[in-house]
Amino acid sequence: MVTDWVEHEFQAVDLGNKRLSYRLKLCVSQAARMGESTPDRARSKADLKATYRLVDNPKVSMDEILSQHNQSTFVQKARC
């Protein structure tokens, strides 16, 4: 399940594929559970495999992900 704050934070992320964008949001939601390793956060072996495939996907750029995160943070600070 994608949490509301993740959906808002990454609403404009465009990885060129809706499934990749959704997978990113799902992985970030799972990563928000502090104190758990990546395998422990995954709900199933399929989720874990999908997480690793997302990270290894050449279409997924850490710069794109961080750019969206930074933009969301900047907009939220400007509203304060």
C-alpha distances in whole Angstrom, upper triangle without the diagonal:
4,6,9,12,10,10,14,15,14,15,18,18,19,19,21,19,16,14,15,14,10,10,12,9,6,9,10,7,8,12,12,12,16,19,17,18,16,16,16,12,11,10,13,16,15,12,14,17,14,14,18,18,17,19,22,22,25,23,21,23,22,24,22,19,21,23,20,19,23,23,21,22,26,25,23,27,29,28,29
4,7,8,7,7,10,11,11,12,15,14,16,17,19,17,14,13,13,11,8,9,10,6,5,8,8,6,8,11,11,12,16,19,17,18,16,18,17,13,13,13,16,18,16,13,15,18,15,14,18,18,16,18,21,20,23,21,18,20,19,21,19,16,18,20,17,16,19,20,17,19,22,21,20,23,25,24,25
4,6,5,6,9,10,11,12,15,15,18,19,22,20,17,16,16,14,12,13,12,8,8,11,9,6,9,11,9,11,14,18,17,19,17,19,18,14,15,15,18,21,20,16,18,21,18,17,20,21,19,20,23,23,25,24,21,22,20,22,20,17,18,20,17,15,18,19,15,17,20,19,17,21,23,22,22
4,5,5,6,9,10,10,14,15,18,19,22,20,17,18,18,15,13,15,14,10,11,13,11,9,13,14,12,14,17,21,20,22,21,23,22,18,19,19,22,24,23,20,22,24,21,20,23,24,21,22,26,25,27,25,22,23,21,23,20,17,18,19,16,14,17,17,14,15,18,17,15,18,20,19,20
4,5,5,6,9,10,13,14,17,19,22,21,18,19,18,15,14,15,13,10,12,13,10,9,12,13,11,13,16,19,20,21,20,23,22,18,19,20,23,25,24,20,22,24,21,19,23,24,20,21,25,24,26,24,21,21,19,20,18,15,15,16,13,11,14,14,11,12,15,14,12,15,17,16,17
4,5,5,6,8,11,11,14,15,18,18,15,15,14,11,10,12,10,6,8,10,7,6,10,11,9,13,15,18,18,19,17,20,20,16,17,18,21,22,21,17,19,21,18,16,19,20,17,18,21,20,22,20,17,18,16,17,15,12,13,14,11,10,13,13,10,12,15,15,14,17,19,18,19
4,6,5,6,9,10,13,15,17,16,13,14,14,10,9,11,10,7,9,12,10,9,13,14,13,16,19,22,21,22,20,22,22,18,18,19,22,24,22,18,20,22,19,17,21,21,17,19,22,21,23,20,17,18,18,18,16,13,15,15,12,11,15,14,11,13,16,15,14,18,19,18,20
4,6,5,9,10,14,16,18,18,16,17,16,13,12,15,13,10,13,15,12,12,15,16,14,18,20,24,23,24,23,25,25,21,22,23,25,27,25,22,24,25,22,20,23,24,20,21,24,23,24,22,19,19,18,18,16,13,14,14,11,10,13,12,8,11,13,11,11,14,16,15,17
4,6,8,9,13,15,18,18,16,17,16,12,12,14,11,9,12,13,10,11,14,14,13,16,18,22,22,23,21,24,24,20,21,22,25,26,25,21,22,24,21,19,22,22,18,19,22,21,22,20,17,16,15,15,13,10,11,11,8,6,9,9,6,8,11,10,10,13,15,14,16
4,6,5,9,11,14,14,12,14,12,9,10,11,9,7,11,12,10,11,14,14,14,17,20,23,22,22,20,23,23,20,20,22,24,25,23,20,21,22,18,17,19,19,15,16,20,18,19,16,14,14,13,13,10,8,10,10,6,7,10,9,8,11,13,12,13,16,17,17,19
4,6,9,12,14,14,11,14,13,9,10,13,11,9,12,14,13,13,17,17,17,20,23,26,25,26,23,26,26,22,22,23,25,27,24,21,23,24,20,19,22,21,18,19,22,20,21,18,16,16,16,16,13,11,13,12,9,10,13,11,9,12,14,13,13,17,18,17,20
4,6,10,11,12,11,14,13,9,11,14,12,11,15,16,15,16,19,20,19,23,25,28,28,27,25,28,28,25,24,26,28,28,26,23,25,25,21,20,23,22,18,19,21,19,19,16,14,14,15,14,10,10,12,10,7,10,12,10,9,13,14,13,14,17,18,18,21
4,6,9,10,10,12,10,7,10,11,9,9,13,14,13,15,18,17,18,21,23,26,25,25,22,25,26,23,22,24,25,26,23,20,22,22,18,17,19,18,14,15,18,15,16,12,11,11,11,11,7,7,10,9,6,9,11,10,10,14,15,15,16,19,20,20,23
4,5,7,8,10,9,6,10,12,10,11,14,15,15,17,20,20,21,24,26,29,28,27,24,26,27,24,23,25,26,26,23,21,22,21,18,17,19,17,14,15,17,14,14,10,9,10,12,12,8,9,12,11,9,12,15,13,14,17,18,18,20,23,23,24,26
4,6,7,9,6,6,9,10,9,11,14,14,15,17,19,19,21,24,26,28,26,25,22,24,26,23,22,23,24,24,21,19,20,19,15,15,16,14,11,12,13,10,10,7,6,8,11,11,8,9,12,12,11,14,16,16,16,19,21,21,23,25,26,27,29
4,7,9,8,8,11,12,12,14,16,17,18,20,22,22,24,27,29,31,30,28,25,26,29,26,24,26,26,25,22,21,22,20,17,17,18,15,13,15,15,12,11,8,9,11,14,14,11,13,16,15,14,17,19,19,19,22,24,23,25,28,28,29,32
4,5,5,6,9,10,11,13,14,15,17,19,20,21,23,26,28,30,28,27,23,25,27,24,22,23,23,22,19,18,19,18,14,15,17,14,12,15,15,12,13,9,10,13,16,17,14,14,18,18,16,18,21,20,20,24,25,25,26,29,30,30,33
4,5,5,6,9,10,11,12,14,15,17,18,20,21,24,27,29,27,26,23,24,25,22,20,21,21,22,18,17,19,18,14,15,17,15,13,16,17,14,15,12,12,15,17,18,15,14,18,18,16,18,21,20,19,23,25,24,25,28,29,29,31
4,5,5,6,9,10,10,12,14,15,16,18,20,22,25,27,25,23,20,21,22,20,17,18,18,18,15,13,15,15,11,12,15,12,10,14,15,12,15,12,12,15,17,19,16,15,19,19,17,19,22,22,21,24,26,26,26,29,31,31,33
4,5,5,6,9,10,10,12,14,15,16,18,21,23,25,23,22,18,19,21,19,16,18,18,18,15,13,14,13,10,10,12,10,7,10,12,9,11,9,8,11,13,15,13,12,15,16,15,16,20,20,19,22,24,24,25,28,29,29,32
4,5,5,6,9,10,11,13,14,15,17,20,22,25,23,22,19,21,22,19,17,19,19,20,17,15,16,16,12,12,14,13,10,12,14,12,14,11,9,11,13,14,11,10,13,14,12,13,17,16,16,19,21,21,21,24,26,26,28
4,5,5,6,9,10,11,12,14,15,18,21,23,21,21,18,19,20,17,15,16,17,18,15,12,15,15,11,11,14,13,11,13,16,14,16,14,12,15,15,17,14,13,16,17,14,15,19,19,17,20,22,22,22,25,27,26,28
4,5,5,6,9,10,10,12,14,16,19,21,19,18,14,16,17,14,12,13,14,15,12,9,11,11,8,8,11,10,7,10,13,12,14,13,11,14,14,17,14,12,16,17,15,16,19,20,19,21,24,24,24,27,29,29,30
4,5,5,6,9,10,10,12,15,17,20,18,17,14,16,17,14,13,15,16,17,15,12,12,13,10,8,11,11,7,9,12,11,14,12,9,11,11,13,11,9,12,14,12,12,16,17,16,18,20,21,21,23,25,26,27
4,5,5,6,9,10,11,13,16,19,17,17,15,17,17,14,13,15,17,18,16,13,14,15,12,11,14,14,11,13,16,15,17,15,12,14,13,15,13,10,13,15,12,12,15,16,14,16,19,19,19,22,24,23,25
4,5,5,6,9,10,12,15,17,15,15,13,14,14,11,10,11,13,15,13,9,11,13,10,9,13,13,11,13,16,16,18,17,14,16,16,18,16,13,16,18,15,15,19,19,17,19,22,22,22,25,27,26,28
4,5,5,6,9,10,13,15,13,12,9,11,12,9,8,11,13,13,12,9,9,11,9,6,10,11,9,10,13,14,17,16,13,14,13,17,15,12,14,17,15,14,18,19,18,19,22,23,22,25,27,27,28
4,5,5,6,9,11,14,13,13,11,14,14,10,11,13,16,17,16,12,13,15,13,10,13,14,11,12,15,16,18,17,14,14,13,15,14,10,12,15,13,11,15,16,15,16,19,20,19,21,24,24,25
4,5,5,7,11,14,12,13,12,14,13,10,10,12,15,17,16,12,13,16,14,12,15,17,14,15,18,19,21,20,17,18,16,19,17,14,15,18,15,14,17,18,16,17,20,21,19,22,24,24,25
4,5,6,9,11,9,10,8,10,10,6,7,9,12,14,14,10,10,14,12,10,13,15,13,14,18,18,21,21,18,19,17,20,19,16,17,20,18,16,20,22,19,20,24,24,23,25,28,27,28
4,5,7,9,8,8,7,10,10,7,9,12,14,16,16,12,12,15,14,10,13,15,13,13,17,18,21,20,17,18,15,18,18,14,15,18,17,15,18,20,18,18,22,23,21,23,26,27,27
4,6,9,9,11,11,13,12,9,12,14,17,19,19,15,15,18,17,14,17,19,17,16,20,21,24,23,19,20,17,20,19,15,16,19,17,14,17,19,17,17,20,21,19,21,24,24,24
4,7,6,9,10,12,10,7,10,12,15,18,18,15,15,18,18,15,17,20,18,18,22,23,26,26,22,23,20,23,23,19,19,22,21,18,21,23,21,20,24,25,22,24,28,27,27
4,6,9,10,13,11,9,13,15,18,20,21,18,17,20,20,17,19,22,20,19,23,25,27,27,24,24,21,23,24,20,20,23,22,19,21,24,22,20,24,25,23,24,28,28,27
4,7,10,12,9,9,13,15,18,19,21,18,17,20,21,18,19,22,21,20,23,26,28,29,25,25,23,25,26,22,22,26,25,22,24,27,25,24,27,29,27,28,31,31,30
4,7,8,6,6,10,12,14,15,18,15,13,17,17,15,16,19,19,18,21,23,26,27,23,24,22,25,25,22,22,26,25,22,25,27,26,25,29,30,28,29,33,33,32
4,6,5,6,9,12,13,14,16,13,11,14,15,12,13,17,17,15,18,21,23,24,21,22,20,23,24,21,21,25,24,22,25,27,26,26,29,31,29,30,34,34,34
4,5,5,7,10,11,11,13,10,7,11,11,9,9,13,13,12,15,17,20,21,18,19,17,21,21,18,19,23,22,20,23,26,25,25,28,30,28,30,33,34,34
4,6,5,8,9,8,11,9,6,9,11,9,10,13,14,14,16,18,22,23,20,22,21,24,24,21,23,26,26,24,27,29,28,28,32,33,32,34,37,37,37
4,6,8,9,10,13,11,9,12,14,12,13,17,17,17,19,22,25,26,23,24,23,26,26,23,24,28,26,24,28,30,28,28,32,33,31,33,36,36,36
4,6,9,11,12,9,8,12,12,10,13,16,15,15,18,20,23,24,21,22,20,24,23,20,21,25,23,21,25,27,25,25,29,29,28,30,33,33,33
4,5,7,8,5,5,9,9,8,11,13,13,14,17,18,22,22,19,21,21,24,23,20,22,25,24,22,26,28,26,26,30,31,29,32,35,34,35
4,7,8,6,8,11,11,11,14,16,16,17,20,21,24,24,22,24,24,27,26,23,25,28,26,25,28,30,28,29,32,32,31,34,36,36,36
4,5,5,6,9,10,11,13,14,15,17,19,20,24,24,22,25,24,28,27,24,27,29,28,27,30,32,30,31,35,35,34,36,39,39,39
4,5,5,6,9,10,11,12,14,16,17,18,22,23,21,24,24,27,27,24,27,30,28,28,31,33,31,32,36,36,36,38,41,41,41
4,5,5,6,9,10,10,12,14,15,16,20,20,19,22,22,26,25,23,25,28,26,26,30,31,30,31,35,35,34,37,39,39,40
4,5,5,6,9,10,10,12,14,15,19,19,17,20,20,23,22,20,22,25,23,23,26,28,26,28,31,31,31,33,36,36,37
4,5,5,6,9,10,11,13,14,18,19,17,19,19,22,22,19,22,25,24,23,26,28,27,28,31,32,31,34,36,36,37
4,5,5,6,9,10,11,12,16,17,16,18,19,22,22,20,22,25,24,24,27,29,28,30,33,33,33,35,38,38,39
4,5,5,6,9,10,10,14,14,13,16,17,20,19,17,20,22,21,21,25,26,25,27,30,30,30,33,35,35,37
4,5,5,6,9,10,14,14,12,14,14,18,17,15,17,20,19,19,22,24,23,24,27,28,28,30,33,33,34
4,5,5,6,9,12,13,12,14,14,18,18,16,18,21,21,21,23,25,25,26,29,30,30,32,35,35,36
4,5,5,6,10,11,10,13,14,17,17,16,19,21,21,21,24,26,25,27,30,31,31,33,35,36,37
4,5,5,9,9,7,10,11,14,13,12,15,17,17,17,20,22,22,23,26,27,27,29,31,32,34
4,6,8,9,7,9,9,13,13,11,14,16,17,17,19,21,22,23,25,27,27,29,31,32,33
4,6,9,8,10,11,14,15,14,16,19,19,20,22,24,25,26,28,30,30,32,34,35,37
4,5,6,8,11,13,13,13,16,18,18,19,22,23,24,25,27,28,30,32,33,34,36
4,5,7,10,12,12,13,16,17,18,19,21,22,24,26,27,28,30,32,33,35,36
4,6,10,11,10,11,14,15,15,18,20,20,21,24,25,26,27,30,31,32,34
4,7,9,8,8,11,12,13,14,17,18,18,20,22,23,25,27,28,29,31
4,5,5,6,9,10,11,13,14,16,17,19,20,22,23,25,26,28,30
4,5,5,6,8,10,10,12,14,15,16,18,20,21,22,24,26,27
4,5,5,6,9,10,10,12,14,15,16,18,20,21,22,24,26
4,6,5,6,9,10,11,12,14,15,17,18,20,21,23,25
4,5,5,6,9,10,11,12,14,16,17,19,20,22,23
4,5,5,6,8,10,10,12,14,15,16,18,20,21
4,5,5,6,9,10,10,12,14,15,16,19,20
4,5,5,6,9,10,11,12,14,15,17,19
4,5,5,6,9,10,11,12,14,16,17
4,5,5,6,9,10,11,12,14,16
4,5,5,6,9,10,11,13,15
4,5,5,6,9,10,11,13
4,5,5,6,9,10,11
4,5,5,6,9,10
4,5,5,6,9
4,5,5,7
4,5,5
4,6
4
